[in-house]
Amino acid sequence: MQTRQKARKLLDLARVMVKQARILRDDGFTARAREVARRAIAIDRLAWTMLRPEPAPVRIVASRRLH
């Protein structure tokens, strides 16, 4: 559960960073806006990777197999 909360916070942070990048771009700071946007994309990818479910190992008992 804690990982999901952290991922949600990272997604929120990425959204705010994209908004900041748009403001910077509109004010004429295109290089800085590009840098902030790249970081936001990296954070977004990290957050979605954290939200991806991990496969659980399954053990099949030999006596329960159907032949």
Secondary structure, DSSP 4 states (H G I P E B T S, - for coil): -HHHHHHHHHHHHHHHHHHHHHHHHHTT-HHHHHHHHHHHHHHHHHHHHHHSPPPPP----GGG---
